[in-house]
Amino acid sequence: MQERDVDVAIIGAGTAGLSAWQTARQYSDEVVLIEAGEPGTTCARVGCMPSKLLIAAAESAHQAREAVGFGIRIGDLGIDGKAVMARVRRQRDAFVESVLDSMQRIEPRNRIKGHARFEAPHTLRVGDDLRLHARTIIIATGSRPHRPDALHPAGDRLVDSDGVFEWEDLPESVAVFGPGIVGLELGQALARLGVRLRMFGKSGSLGPFGDQALRDYAERAFNDEFYLDPAAQIETIARDGDQVAITFIERDSGQRLTERFDYLLAATGRRPNLDRLDLENAGLALDDKGVPFYNRFTMQCRRADGEGDDGHIFIAGDASQELPLLHEANQQGRIAGHNAGRYPERRAGRRSTPLSIAFTDPQMATVGLSRDEAADRFGCDGVAEGGASFEDQGRAVVMRQNRGLMRLYAEHGSGQFLGAELFGPRVEHIAHLLAWALEQKMGIERMLEMPFYHPVLEEGLRSALRDLNSTLLQGPAMTERCLEYGPGG
């Protein structure tokens, strides 16, 4: 058994792990990066980039079909499924190769291949022949798709979001379980590429939205393209020849139907890759799902002995189960890397404004606090709400993309902008503007002083800001009312 002492050991070479390694190296040369799985980040291999490649192909097909609305006739639209998937895999591999090239700049002695697990709080066993003794450790092991037991009867017809990108051709039919961001992105893309598709949910939730009006609006919009039931009644799932048979209650007619699909796509969330780390040997306090408790500003894990969150183990990225987004993993990795490198000194890292975007059509986005989160924080009727529709917004009408709704939230009294939920054309750009405004702690009146060009989609944002501003109660009178009624109104 080889023994080795290092300053910082990082488990996982994804986005969070690579970010942590680059940062921790500022403090020591003895920083090792351990990876057991496939090289390349989740984003490049099976996440952000290959999904956007599939979506781009679907958008191209959709635009060709919609051209007739502008008086343009293209003719019969042919979709070559093999060519579509070949481009997805080819470009995906190029993105992965770029990540691998950056990893090659890490010194070979600081790159370790193998499965790491805890033997003791400061000791990792890597494979069968290496024992690492580390001053500090960063857990950045990422996550993997979750496959609920209820879906297992589909057998080898069950595929998750990782497996989709290994298809060599588009299937004829797919049943998607899970109308979250991943399910909606992939499901809509497949439907637009000619795949017969039904999408089923369980809880009634849809994408990232908390606002009921936005959920209802989005549900109607997606149902114009493919069958979507966010609160489906599924009776049976069974393997049937080369297909999977699903019996369910049809949402509109109430009839019991049995339909067969080539695949059942599980888009039912992701689970952290923590179950093979032997965390019981790490001396950490764990929640009921086996995830360490940690301080989100230092990424420092809490010790099981009750001595607080001042231990030497940190966590970052999808493994933390906080926000499974690349920019969050990158930021968490930097915070963990700094604090692991300078340990036992620690400093609070700056967390960015929450920002999430789903690349559906219309796009979905959330910024800052939701309506419920804002109400929980400010209470006493302290939250103002405003909004606007894209249905009569000039630029959206011109583009024949006039579907959508936005909700903005601000604090009564101060007029401080708090957050937004957006469903509309290209709202990825409006979401960024709002995230920047929130980072700058801008009030609604100041946001309305910003320039708005004509004609642009952002004029819809101005309409929503004006509506929100008209509902704001500002000044001492609102404060006295809050004090009179107390928390909760």
N, C-alpha and C positions, 0 to 999 in steps of 0.2 A: 504493500500500500504506500503510495507516494504521499508525502505530507508537504503542505505549502502554506506559508503565511502571507496574507495580503491585507491591504488597508480597507478596500471596498470590494465587495463581491456583488455583482448585479445579476440576478436570475431573470433571463429573458432579453432577447435582442430585437424586440419590436420597436415601435416609435418611442414608447416611454423609456425602455432600456437604453436605446441609443442616445436619447437626450440626456439621461442620467449619466451615462458613461462620459460623454463629451464634457459635461459640467464637472463631474467628480475628478476628472483628470487635471483640472486646474489646481487641485490640492495635493495630488500624489501620482507617482508613476505606477504604483502597485494597485491598479484598478482592473479587475477582470470581468469579462462579459461571458456569461454562460448561456448556451442555447441548446435545447434538446430537439426542437421541432424543425419544421421547414424554414429555411432562411428567407429573409424578406419580411416586411411588416404586414400585418393584417390588412391595412389600407391598400397596399400595392397588390397583394396576392388575391384576396377574397372579399375586399370591402369597397372602400370609396371608389377606387379607380376602375376595376372591372365592371362594377355596377353602372358607373357613368358611361362606360363604353357601350353597354347594352342599351341604356337609356338613349344615348345619342343616335343609335341605329333606329330605335323605335320612334324618336322624334322626327327623323328624316322620313320614315314611312308615313307618319301621321300628317306631316306637312304636305306631302305629295297628295294624300287623300283630300285634305282640306283646301287645296288650291282651287278646286272648283268653286268655292265660295267667293273667290276673287275674279271669277270668270275665266279661269285657266283650266284647260282640260289636258291632263298628262297622258291618259290612256290607261290600259290595264297595268295594275301595280303588281309586280312580281317580287316576292321575298325569297331569297336564297338562304335558307337557314344555315346551311353548312358554311357559306361565305361569311354570314353574320358572326357565327361563333368562332370561326377561324380568326377573324380580325380581333374579336374580343380577347382570345387567348394570346394572339401574337403581340398585341399592344400591351396586354397585361404582363407578359413575360419581359417586355422591354422595361416596364416600370420596376419590376422586381429586380432586374439586372442592374438598374441604376442604384437601388438600395444596396445590392451586394457589392457593387464597386466601392461604395462609400465605406462598407464594412471592411474591405480589404486594406484600408488605410490604418486599421487598428493592428498593432503589433501582434504577430502570431502567438507570442507567449501570453498575451492578455486576452486571447479568444479561446474559449474552452467549449468543446462540443461534448454534450452529455446531459443526462438527467440529474438535476440537483435536488437534494432533499436534506432536511435538517436532521442532524444527529444530536445537536445541542444548540443553545442560543447563538453561540459564536462559531459553530462548526457545521460545514456542509459536506456531504458525501456526494461526489460527482461520479456517476457510473460505478464501476467496481474497483477502480484502482487509484482514485484520487480523493484525498481528504483536505479540504480547505479550512483554514482557521482565519476568520475575517474580523477585523475591528468593527466594521459596520456592514450591513447587508441591505440590499434593495430588492424587493419583490416586484418584478415587472413581467409577470408570466402571461399577461393577456387573458383572452377569453376564447370560448368556442361556442358554436351554436347549441342551443338547448333543444332536445327532442323529447317532448312529454311522452310518458308511457302510453297514453291513450292513442298515440299515432303509430306505435310500433306494429300493429297488425298489418300495416301497409307493406311490411317486409322490405325487400330490395327496391320497391317502388317509392320508398320514402327518401327524399333528398332534402338537404338543408341549403342555406344560402352559400355555403362554401362549395358544395357540389355542383351547383348550377353552372359555374364557369368552366367546368370540365366537360360539359356537353359538347359533342361534335356536331350536333344538328339540333334544331328546335323541335320539340315534341309537338304532337297534334293537340294535346290537352293537358292541363295542369289544374289541380285544386290547391289553392294557397290557404294555409291556416296561419292566421296572425295578420291583422290589418294595422300593424305598426309601421314605422318608417320604412324598414327593409321590405316588408311584405307589400306595401303599397308601391314602392319604387319598382321592385322586380315584377310584381303582378301587372301593373299598368304597362310596363315595357313589353312583357310577353304578350299581353292582349293586343297591343298595337302592332306587334310583329306577326299577328295572325294566329296565335295560340288560343284555343277555346279555354276559357278560364272562369272559375268560380272562386270567390274569396270568402272565407268564413272566420268570424271572430267569436269570442266567448263572453267577454265582459261588457261589450257595448262601446268600448273605447275605440278611438280612431286616430291614428297618427299621434302627434304630440299635443293635440288640443285639449284644453280643459274647459273652454267656453262652449256651452251647449249649442249656441247658435252656429258657431263655426263648425262643430261636429256635424250638425244636421245639414248644413249647407254642403260641406265636403262629401258627406255620404250621398246626397242627391247627385252631385257632380260626377263622382266616380261611378255611380250606378248607371249613368248615361252611357258608359263605355263597357262595363263588365258587371257581372252579378257580384254584389257585395252585401253581406249580412254580418254586421259587427257583433250581433248577439244571436248566433245561429244555434239551432237545435239539431245536433248531430246524433243520430241513433246508432249507426254502426259504421265501422271502417274495416274492410277485409281485402286481402289479396285475391285477385280474380284473374287467373291466367297471367298475361303480361301486363295487367293493369291493376288498379286499385278501385274497388267499388265503395262508394260512399252513399249511405242512406241518410236523408235529412228532411226537415220540414221546410218547404219553400216559403220564403218570407211573405210574399204577397198573397198567394192563393191558400196557404195553410195545408197544401197537399203534401203527402209523403212521397218523396222521389228517391230513386236510386240511379245514380249516374256513375259512369266509369271514366277514369282518367289515366293517362300514361304515367303521371307522377303525382305524388302528394308532396308539396313543398312546405316544409316546416319553417316558418318565419316567426318563431315564438320566443324570440329573445336569445340572449347569450348568457353563459355561466362562466364565472372566473376559473382559470386554470390553477386552482389552489389545492385540489383534492389529492395530489400526488407529491406534495411537498413535506409531508409529515410535520405539519405545523404544531402538532401536540408537543413536539420536542423543542419548539422555538421560544417557549415561555411567553406567549402572547395571549391576550384576551380576545376571544372570538365571539362573533354573534351566532345566532341560531342557524345560519347558513354556512358557517365556517369561515367567514371573512373577518380579518382583524379589525378591531376598532382603531381608528387613527384620527389624528388632528389634520384637517383638510388644509391648514395653512402651513404646516411643517411637513406633512406626509409621514409623520412619525407614529409608529404603531404603539398601542397601549400595552403595557406589561401586564401579565396575568397575576402578578403578585400584589397588585393594587398600588404600586409605587408611582402611578401616573403614566403619562405618555412621554417619558423621558428616556426610552430605551434606545438601542442602537440599530433597530430594524425599521426600515421604511417601506412604503408601498406606493406604486404609481401606475397610472394607466388603467386599462380595462380590469385588471385584477382587483382594483379598489371598488368596483361596482358603483362608482359615482356617476360619471358621465362618459359613456363609451364613444368619444369623439376624438379625432386625431389631434386637434389643437389642444384639447384638454390633456391628452396623454403626454404631449410634448411639454406642456407647462408643468404638469405634475412631475414629470421626469426631471426637469430642471430644478424644481424645488427640492425633490428628494436627493438629487445629486449634490447640490450645494450643502445641504444639512448633513448628509452622510460624509461628505469630504471634510467638513470643518468640525465634525462631532468631537467632543461633547457640546461645543457651542451650537446653538440653533437659532434660526431667524425665521420669522413668518414670511412666506412668499406671497406675492400679490396675485390674487385670483382674478381672472378676467370676467367681464360681464357674461352671464349665460347666453349662449347663442346656438340655436339648432336649426338646421335647414333640411327639408326633404325635397328631393329633386323629382317630384311628381309634376303633373301638369293638370290644373294650376299647382304652383309650388306651395309648400307649407313651411312656416317658420315661426319660431318663438324667440323672444328677446327678453331678458331680464325676468321679472316676476310675472306669474300668471295672475288672473283676477283673484283666485282663491288664496294664493300665496301672499299677495299684497294685502288682502283683507285680514289674513291671519297675523301679519306683521303690524299693520297700522290700526286695525280695529275701528271701533266707534264711528262707523260710516265714514271712514277717513279716505276712501278711495273713489276717485272719479273715473268714469268710463266714457269713451267716445269711439266713434267708428265711421266707416265709409264703405260703400260698395263699389266694386269695379264694373258693375253692369252698365253704368252710364258714364264711365270715365273716358274722356276723349281718345287718348292714345290707345287704350285697350280696345275701344270700339273700332278704331282704324285697323288694328291688327287682327280683328275677329277673335280676340282673346278676352272678351269682357265678361269673365266669370270670376267671382271672388268677393271676399269680405275681409275687413280688418277690424281689430279691436285694440285700442290703446288705453293705458291706465296711468293715472297720475295721482299725486297726493293732494287732497284738499288742504288748504292753508298755505302750503309752500308752492304749490304748482309744479313740484318736482316730477319729472317723467319717471315712471316705474317699470314699465314693460309693455309688451305687445304680443298678440297672436295674429298671424297673417295667413291668408289663403288667397292667392291671386297670381297673375302672370309675372314671372321673373321677380318675385318678391325677395329672392336672395340678395338683391342689391338694396332694396329698401330696408331689409333686416340689418344689413351692415351699417347703413346710415344711422339707424336707431340704436344699434349697439355702440357706435362711436359717440352718439349723443348721450347715452347713459353713462359711458365711461367718463365723459366730461361733466357729468352731473348737471345737465342742462334742464332748465324749466321749459314748460310748454310755450310760454310767450317768446322766449329766446329762440326756440326751435322754429317758431313761425316767422322770425325775422331772417332766417336763412333764405338764400335765393332759390327759387323754383323756376326752372326753364319751362317753356311751352313749345310744343306739346310733349310731355313726358309722363310716364307712369307715376312718377313721384308727386305729380299734382294730386293724385288720389290720396297720398299721405298728407298733403297740406289740408285737404278736405277733412280728413280724420282728425288732424290736430285742431282745426277750427271747431269741429264738433266737440272734441274733448275740452277745449278751452272754454266753451260756452257753458259747460256743466260744472266747472271748477268753482268751489266756494273758497275764497282766499281772505286772509286777514285774521285779526284777533277774535272776531265773532265765532269763527269755526272752532278755534281752540277752546273757547269758553263752552261751546256746545259739547265738545268731546269730554271735557272735564265734568260737565254736568251729568252726562249719561254714563260715563265710565267705559271700560273696555268691553267690546262686544256690542255696544249700542244700547 
